[in-house]
Amino acid sequence: MIAYYRRFVGKLVVCLFLFNLLSLGFCQIGLANTNEPVKDSSGDPYIDYLVQRDGVKGYPDGSFHPERTITRAELAVMCSKAVGLTNYKPEKGAFSDVLSTHWAFEYIESAVKSGFIKGYSDRTFHPSAPVSRAEMAAFLIAFKGLVTPVTVLPTGITDVNTSWAKNQIAAALNSGIMIMQSISEFAPDREVTRGQAACSIAMMINLSPVADTGDTLLTAFASNTPVAYDCDQYKSIDEFQPGDQVWASDNQLNWSQKTVKFSQGTGDYGTSSVLVKVTYMAGDQSDNLLVTRNQIFLMPNGKLNTADRLVPGKDSLVMYDGSQAPVTQITIGTFKKGVHHISTSITPAESPDGHLLSAKGVVVGDYSLQLAVNRPSFTQRYMVDRWDTLPFIGTKEYSKD
C-alpha cells in the first residue's frame, strides 16, 4: 500500500541549514549583479547542485564568492528562483531604491506581487544591505507561506526573546526550516553568507519535494541511519566527518575503505522531513530505510535506481554481500527526523566506483553519485533502463504499477 503525502501551500517547503562560519565581508553595490552563469563554485556541493538546476547565478566574471555576506536583493532572487516565480516588470516599482535598471528589479517585483516580501515603511527595500539570520528566518517563513502567530520557542534559547523576528524564528525552528547555532544560541544578528544561503535553498528543495514534480533532489538519509565504516562495522551517518573512513564499493561489490570528503545535515533538533520509507526483506527479517526520494540504490542487474521509482513486489535491493532484499512496501510522508548526507568526493561522481556505501547492509549511493544523475551520459550508462521516464511515487502512473 502506498501512502500519499498532501500538497503544501507553497511549491516547496523551505528548510534552512546554515554552517556556523564567520562572515568575511559583504557585497558592495558595484558587485551586486549576480545574474551570470557560475563557472567556479569552489567545489561546494550545494552550489554545484543549484548550478545544475539553474537555481543560482554568479558575478560577471563567472565566480560565486560563497564567503561574501548575501544581500537582501541576492536572497530575494535566490528564493524567487527556488519557488519558480515568473519575473515581473511593472511600469512603476514597489520601492524607491530599486529602480527598473537594478539587476534584481524583476525578481524583487515578482516576489512583491506574490506577497512574499515587503519593504520598509518608507517604501525602501535596502537591496544592498546584508542579511542577518533573523531576516533570513523572516524571508523563508514568508516564502514558505506560513502564518506566524505567537509561537513558543524551544526551551533553552537565550538570545531570541527580544528579537523583532521572535515569532518567525520560533516558527522556523519548530517547522525545521532553521537550526540552532549552538545548544543555547540562535545568533539572530549574525550575517549570512552566499554559500550558507545556497545551502539553505538546496536543502529547501531537497526536504520538501512535491509529489507531481520530476525534479532532481538531493539524496540524503534520515539522521542516525547506520552506515558502515569498515566490514560489518557501523556508526550513525551523522557521526562521519571529513577525513573519516567509510566502507565503499563499486557496482561489482568490491569493497574498500574510502575517505569521506563531505558530511553535512540538519540534525534532529526540531526537524520534520518529507521522506520515503523503503521497507524490504533481509533474509527472513523485515527492515526499512528512511531516505529522501532521490536516494540512489544499487539494483541486482548492477544498475542504479532511486527510492521514488522502486516498486514493491517487483524490485529488489542489493545487500553488501550480494544477496537480494525484495522491496515489500514504499510509503512517503512527513517524519520527525532530520537528514544527513556524506560523499567520498565534493564533485559529481564519474561512475559508481567508490561511491556506493552500505546503510544497514543495503548498497546505496553517496551524495556525489546523485549529483551525477543530471548528466545524460551518466544516466544512460548507469541508471536502470528508461529511468528518466519511469513513474515515481505520488503519480497516477506509479499507482498503476
Buried (B, 14 or more C-beta within 10 A) or exposed (E): EBEBBEEBEBBBBBBBBBEEEEBEEBBEEEBBBBBBEBEEBBEBBBBBBBBBBEBBBBBEEEBBBBBBBBBBBBBBBBBBBBBEBEEBEEEEBBBEBBEEEBBBBBBBBBBBBBEBBEBEEEEEBBBBBBBBBBBBBBBBBBBBBBEBEEBEBBEEBEBBEEBEBBBBBBBBBBBBBBBBBEEEBBBBEBBBBBBBBBBBBBBBBBBBBBBEBEEBBBBBBBBBBBBBBBEEEBBEBBBBEEEBBBBBBBBEBEBEEBEBBBBBBBBBEBBBBBBBBBBBBBEEEEBBBBBBBBBBBBBEEBBBBBBBBBBBEEBBBBBBEEEBBBBBBBBBEBBEBBBBBBBBBBBBBBEBBBBBBBBBBBBBBBBBBBBBBBBEEBBEEBBBEEBEEBBBBBBEEBEEB
